[in-house]
């Protein structure tokens, strides 16, 4: 859903991309930095210190920021590649699973809720990948794409309600999964 606002943000995103591209560091480097912040967030959630939900949320937002940076750097430098797109996608899933595991290990939510949220989140990503391999574009389809899900965890989590964030993520991921199944089934020409 947030992808639908990307066009209006393009000048700002390009400026960010130019700034980070000027360092000479590759898009894949920034992808790895984002993954590193996701790991740090997960570890902070897992150790469950007094303000882990706030610090973990901040690190999660930083991770999301670098997920924007990597793509912008690739486009600005003209170095978009299938390898980079693949690594970005896989690292995104690793980051997402790691965040959920950190929340689970930190005891912020019941295991079955985390399992439901992570399963539905991965299915949202899988349906997009599979649909696009069949020629149906799903970018921007659904109320709970990855960015929305991670923002819910970070923001609601920083307010001290990680369990409710997990429940909301499960709900919006489930709705998005259904939306994507319907759009894909309608868009496939047999």
DOTORLO-773827 format. One record per residue (C-alpha): residue number from 1; residue in three letters; x, y, z. Coordinates in nm, 4 decimals, decimal comma, always signed. Example, Ala and Ser with C-alpha at 12.3 -4.5 7.8 and 13.67 -1.06 7.14 Angstrom:
  lumpa  guvo        xx        yy        zz
      1   Ala   +1,2300   -0,4500   +0,7800
      2   Ser   +1,3670   -0,1060   +0,7140
This chain:
  lumpa  guvo        xx        yy        zz
      1   Unk   +0,0000   +0,0000   +0,0000
      2   Unk   +0,2829   +0,2423   +0,0841
      3   Unk   +0,4325   +0,1582   -0,2558
      4   Unk   +0,1384   +0,3485   -0,4048
      5   Unk   +0,2779   +0,6713   -0,2519
      6   Unk   +0,6285   +0,6111   -0,3858
      7   Unk   +0,5791   +0,8319   -0,6924
      8   Unk   +0,5075   +1,1392   -0,4790
      9   Unk   +0,8141   +1,0695   -0,2662
     10   Unk   +1,0443   +1,0096   -0,5629
     11   Unk   +1,2330   +1,3438   -0,5425
     12   Unk   +1,3144   +1,2829   -0,1750
     13   Unk   +1,4058   +0,9198   -0,2405
     14   Unk   +1,6359   +1,0232   -0,5264
     15   Unk   +1,8065   +1,2761   -0,3006
     16   Unk   +1,8645   +1,0058   -0,0390
     17   Unk   +1,9941   +0,7722   -0,3093
     18   Unk   +2,2361   +1,0349   -0,4425
     19   Unk   +2,3709   +1,1028   -0,0940
     20   Unk   +2,4424   +0,7360   -0,0244
     21   Unk   +2,5652   +0,6677   -0,3794
     22   Unk   +2,8220   +0,9463   -0,3353
     23   Unk   +2,9987   +0,7291   -0,0760
     24   Unk   +3,0988   +0,4881   -0,3532
     25   Unk   +2,9586   +0,1956   -0,1562
     26   Unk   +2,7457   -0,0510   -0,3527
     27   Unk   +2,3740   -0,1134   -0,3192
     28   Unk   +2,4569   -0,4642   -0,1941
     29   Unk   +2,6617   -0,3071   +0,0856
     30   Unk   +2,3591   -0,1024   +0,1967
     31   Unk   +2,1411   -0,4145   +0,1724
     32   Unk   +2,3820   -0,5836   +0,4152
     33   Unk   +2,3745   -0,2823   +0,6493
     34   Unk   +1,9946   -0,3057   +0,6586
     35   Unk   +2,0160   -0,6756   +0,7411
     36   Unk   +2,2674   -0,5972   +1,0155
     37   Unk   +2,0276   -0,3515   +1,1779
     38   Unk   +1,7483   -0,6108   +1,1536
     39   Unk   +1,9717   -0,8624   +1,3329
     40   Unk   +2,0535   -0,6013   +1,5983
     41   Unk   +1,6830   -0,5282   +1,6412
     42   Unk   +1,6033   -0,8978   +1,6790
     43   Unk   +1,8790   -0,9464   +1,9360
     44   Unk   +1,7564   -0,6476   +2,1350
     45   Unk   +1,3998   -0,7817   +2,1285
     46   Unk   +1,5262   -1,1270   +2,2307
     47   Unk   +1,7229   -1,0101   +2,5354
     48   Unk   +1,4158   -0,8230   +2,6642
     49   Unk   +1,5815   -0,5441   +2,8579
     50   Unk   +1,3788   -0,2640   +3,0136
     51   Unk   +1,3517   -0,0589   +2,6928
     52   Unk   +1,4153   -0,3326   +2,4364
     53   Unk   +1,0816   -0,2701   +2,2678
     54   Unk   +1,1829   +0,0931   +2,2016
     55   Unk   +1,5447   +0,0286   +2,1005
     56   Unk   +1,4428   -0,2725   +1,8903
     57   Unk   +1,1813   -0,0589   +1,7171
     58   Unk   +1,4318   +0,2165   +1,6404
     59   Unk   +1,6771   -0,0364   +1,4943
     60   Unk   +1,3929   -0,1889   +1,2923
     61   Unk   +1,3092   +0,1538   +1,1464
     62   Unk   +1,6769   +0,2066   +1,0613
     63   Unk   +1,6802   -0,1332   +0,8897
     64   Unk   +1,3770   -0,0287   +0,6865
     65   Unk   +1,5480   +0,2969   +0,5933
     66   Unk   +1,8438   +0,1062   +0,4492
     67   Unk   +1,5996   -0,1127   +0,2578
     68   Unk   +1,4981   +0,2071   +0,0777
     69   Unk   +1,8594   +0,3232   +0,0392
     70   Unk   +1,9852   +0,0091   -0,1348
     71   Unk   +1,7363   +0,0254   -0,4202
     72   Unk   +1,7844   +0,3979   -0,4655
     73   Unk   +2,1636   +0,3588   -0,4791
     74   Unk   +2,1289   +0,0850   -0,7418
     75   Unk   +1,9038   +0,3043   -0,9574
     76   Unk   +2,1105   +0,6232   -0,9155
     77   Unk   +2,4357   +0,4455   -1,0042
     78   Unk   +2,2734   +0,2527   -1,2902
     79   Unk   +2,3815   -0,0725   -1,1293
     80   Unk   +2,0508   -0,2507   -1,0860
     81   Unk   +2,0984   -0,6217   -1,1363
     82   Unk   +1,9158   -0,9500   -1,1052
     83   Unk   +2,1722   -1,0567   -0,8450
     84   Unk   +2,1097   -0,7419   -0,6400
     85   Unk   +1,7321   -0,7803   -0,6667
     86   Unk   +1,7631   -1,1433   -0,5580
     87   Unk   +1,9887   -1,0634   -0,2612
     88   Unk   +1,7631   -0,7752   -0,1549
     89   Unk   +1,4553   -0,9967   -0,1609
     90   Unk   +1,6182   -1,2854   +0,0254
     91   Unk   +1,7807   -1,0572   +0,2832
     92   Unk   +1,4408   -0,8916   +0,3378
     93   Unk   +1,2875   -1,2301   +0,4244
     94   Unk   +1,5801   -1,3219   +0,6500
     95   Unk   +1,5403   -0,9870   +0,8283
     96   Unk   +1,1662   -1,0328   +0,8704
     97   Unk   +1,1984   -1,3860   +1,0100
     98   Unk   +1,4775   -1,2739   +1,2422
     99   Unk   +1,2639   -0,9900   +1,3812
    100   Unk   +0,9762   -1,2281   +1,4532
    101   Unk   +1,2136   -1,4743   +1,6227
    102   Unk   +1,3554   -1,1963   +1,8399
    103   Unk   +1,0048   -1,0978   +1,9468
    104   Unk   +0,9229   -1,4618   +2,0218
    105   Unk   +1,2432   -1,5226   +2,2199
    106   Unk   +1,1890   -1,1995   +2,4131
    107   Unk   +0,8505   -1,3301   +2,5253
    108   Unk   +0,6553   -1,0362   +2,3848
    109   Unk   +0,3876   -1,2555   +2,2290
    110   Unk   +0,2626   -1,6123   +2,2366
    111   Unk   +0,4339   -1,8527   +2,0005
    112   Unk   +0,1209   -1,9357   +1,8032
    113   Unk   +0,0604   -1,5658   +1,7268
    114   Unk   +0,4183   -1,5146   +1,6112
    115   Unk   +0,3974   -1,8322   +1,4013
    116   Unk   +0,0731   -1,7132   +1,2424
    117   Unk   +0,2143   -1,3664   +1,1692
    118   Unk   +0,5375   -1,5006   +1,0227
    119   Unk   +0,3604   -1,7632   +0,8124
    120   Unk   +0,1131   -1,5150   +0,6668
    121   Unk   +0,3901   -1,2600   +0,6080
    122   Unk   +0,5988   -1,5119   +0,4157
    123   Unk   +0,2935   -1,6226   +0,2168
    124   Unk   +0,2298   -1,2600   +0,1171
    125   Unk   +0,5830   -1,2448   -0,0215
    126   Unk   +0,5539   -1,5858   -0,1864
    127   Unk   +0,2270   -1,5007   -0,3619
    128   Unk   +0,3862   -1,1900   -0,5117
    129   Unk   +0,6931   -1,3817   -0,6296
    130   Unk   +0,4849   -1,6633   -0,7771
    131   Unk   +0,2290   -1,4300   -0,9363
    132   Unk   +0,4996   -1,2196   -1,0959
    133   Unk   +0,6657   -1,5340   -1,2326
    134   Unk   +0,3299   -1,5964   -1,4046
    135   Unk   +0,3154   -1,2427   -1,5426
    136   Unk   +0,0791   -1,0836   -1,2876
    137   Unk   +0,2206   -0,7718   -1,1183
    138   Unk   +0,1302   -0,7358   -0,7491
    139   Unk   +0,3442   -0,4428   -0,6360
    140   Unk   +0,1202   -0,2161   -0,4270
    141   Unk   -0,1569   -0,4769   -0,4031
    142   Unk   -0,2779   -0,5360   -0,0483
    143   Unk   -0,3010   -0,3434   +0,2756
    144   Unk   -0,0093   -0,5209   +0,4436
    145   Unk   +0,3042   -0,5301   +0,2318
    146   Unk   +0,6398   -0,5724   +0,4047
    147   Unk   +0,6863   -0,2009   +0,4775
    148   Unk   +0,3461   -0,1732   +0,6454
    149   Unk   +0,4031   -0,4857   +0,8529
    150   Unk   +0,7411   -0,3688   +0,9789
    151   Unk   +0,6089   -0,0196   +1,0534
    152   Unk   +0,3296   -0,1737   +1,2615
    153   Unk   +0,5821   -0,3766   +1,4599
    154   Unk   +0,8199   -0,0833   +1,5086
    155   Unk   +0,5694   +0,1910   +1,5939
    156   Unk   +0,3130   -0,0038   +1,7953
    157   Unk   +0,5988   -0,1980   +1,9520
    158   Unk   +0,7734   +0,1217   +2,0637
    159   Unk   +0,4505   +0,2166   +2,2383
    160   Unk   +0,4881   -0,1046   +2,4406
    161   Unk   +0,2278   -0,3155   +2,2618
    162   Unk   +0,4312   -0,5706   +2,0656
    163   Unk   +0,1747   -0,8467   +2,1216
    164   Unk   -0,0950   -0,6318   +1,9601
    165   Unk   +0,1451   -0,5393   +1,6805
    166   Unk   +0,1900   -0,9101   +1,6056
    167   Unk   -0,1880   -0,9603   +1,6015
    168   Unk   -0,2332   -0,6628   +1,3659
    169   Unk   +0,0443   -0,7936   +1,1397
    170   Unk   -0,1249   -1,1342   +1,1226
    171   Unk   -0,4573   -0,9709   +1,0321
    172   Unk   -0,3225   -0,7360   +0,7634
    173   Unk   -0,0983   -1,0084   +0,6200
    174   Unk   -0,3984   -1,2430   +0,6018
    175   Unk   -0,6081   -0,9789   +0,4258
    176   Unk   -0,3218   -0,9015   +0,1864
    177   Unk   -0,2772   -1,2709   +0,1094
    178   Unk   -0,6446   -1,2998   +0,0162
    179   Unk   -0,6284   -0,9794   -0,1921
    180   Unk   -0,3264   -1,1097   -0,3819
    181   Unk   -0,4795   -1,4511   -0,4421
    182   Unk   -0,7922   -1,2879   -0,5868
    183   Unk   -0,5972   -1,0442   -0,8072
    184   Unk   -0,3642   -1,3183   -0,9295
    185   Unk   -0,6423   -1,5671   -1,0012
    186   Unk   -0,8282   -1,2958   -1,1934
    187   Unk   -0,5173   -1,1888   -1,3822
    188   Unk   -0,3988   -1,5283   -1,5024
    189   Unk   -0,4963   -1,5939   -1,8614
    190   Unk   -0,5230   -1,9691   -1,9244
